[in-house]
């Protein structure tokens, strides 16, 4: 279960942590919690090793995570680089907020992803050389 943490400053300059459940009485979240509890005891549950080996985005990038080598980048530059690394940009993910279908590349008719734009799209072959 996910909780929100609130900090409240006291007179003695101490901090107290209050745990506030965030899923209570939200239909979608209640259903997700129920299904998660059912999955734990399900005979059809995916074994942990198979899940870890599955092709999920975190497994694709986690081996490349390391501290920035220096602090010469601006905050804006760091955000751009991180978005490219994880593959989440306004161009490739705005459709989620608009509840639309994934955009397709007009040149290749493939899903519009950061990987596609940087490595596969025929439109940018010249720039990649």
C-alpha positions in Angstrom: 0.0 0.0 0.0 1.3 3.4 -0.8 1.3 6.2 1.8 1.9 9.9 1.8 4.3 11.3 4.3 3.6 14.6 5.9 6.1 16.5 8.0 4.9 18.9 10.6 7.3 21.3 12.2 6.9 21.5 16.0 7.8 24.3 18.5 11.0 22.5 19.5 12.2 22.4 15.9 11.5 18.7 15.7 9.7 16.9 13.0 6.9 14.3 13.2 6.0 11.9 10.5 2.3 11.2 9.8 1.3 8.3 7.6 -1.8 9.0 5.6 -3.2 6.0 3.6 -3.8 7.2 0.0 -5.9 4.4 -1.5 -8.9 4.5 0.9 -12.3 4.8 -0.8 -10.9 5.3 -4.3 -12.6 2.7 -6.5 -9.8 2.1 -9.0 -7.2 1.9 -6.2 -9.4 -0.4 -4.0 -9.8 -2.7 -7.0 -6.0 -2.6 -7.7 -5.3 -3.5 -4.0 -7.9 -6.4 -4.2 -6.4 -7.8 -7.4 -2.8 -7.5 -6.0 -3.9 -9.5 -2.9 -5.5 -12.1 -5.0 -2.4 -12.4 -7.2 -0.3 -13.2 -4.2 -2.1 -16.5 -3.7 -3.0 -17.2 -7.3 -1.6 -20.5 -8.8 -1.2 -18.6 -12.0 1.1 -15.9 -10.5 4.2 -15.2 -12.5 7.3 -16.4 -10.6 9.6 -13.6 -9.5 12.5 -14.8 -11.6 10.3 -14.7 -14.8 9.0 -11.3 -13.9 12.5 -9.9 -13.4 13.6 -11.4 -16.7 10.7 -9.9 -18.6 11.2 -7.1 -20.9 10.2 -4.1 -18.8 11.5 -0.6 -19.1 13.3 -0.7 -15.7 15.3 -3.8 -16.7 16.3 -2.0 -20.0 17.8 1.0 -18.2 18.8 -0.2 -14.7 22.3 -1.3 -15.8 23.0 2.2 -17.1 22.1 4.0 -13.9 25.1 5.7 -12.2 25.8 9.1 -10.6 26.4 12.0 -12.9 30.1 12.4 -13.5 30.0 16.2 -12.8 27.7 19.0 -12.0 28.2 21.2 -15.1 24.8 20.5 -16.5 21.9 22.8 -15.8 18.7 21.4 -14.3 17.0 21.7 -17.6 19.7 19.7 -19.4 19.6 17.0 -16.7 15.8 16.7 -17.1 16.2 16.4 -20.9 18.9 13.7 -20.6 16.9 11.8 -18.0 13.7 11.9 -20.2 15.7 10.6 -23.1 17.2 7.8 -21.0 13.9 6.5 -19.7 12.1 7.2 -23.0 9.4 9.5 -21.6 9.2 12.8 -23.5 6.3 15.1 -24.3 6.5 14.0 -28.0 6.4 10.3 -27.2 4.0 10.3 -24.1 1.6 13.2 -24.5 -0.9 10.8 -25.9 -1.3 9.2 -22.4 -2.6 12.5 -20.9 -4.9 13.0 -23.9 -6.1 9.4 -23.7 -5.3 8.8 -27.3 -3.6 6.0 -29.2 0.2 5.9 -29.3 1.4 8.2 -32.1 2.9 6.5 -35.1 5.9 7.8 -37.0 4.7 9.4 -40.3 7.8 8.2 -42.1 8.1 4.6 -40.9 4.7 3.9 -39.5 6.3 2.5 -36.3 5.3 3.6 -32.8 6.8 7.0 -32.0 9.4 6.2 -29.3 12.7 7.9 -28.2 14.5 4.8 -29.4 12.8 4.9 -32.8 13.6 8.6 -33.3 17.3 8.3 -32.2 18.2 4.9 -33.7 15.7 3.6 -36.3 13.7 6.3 -38.1 14.7 6.6 -41.7 13.9 10.4 -41.6 17.0 11.0 -39.4 19.5 8.6 -41.1 21.6 11.4 -42.4 21.9 13.1 -39.0 23.0 9.8 -37.4 26.0 9.4 -39.8 
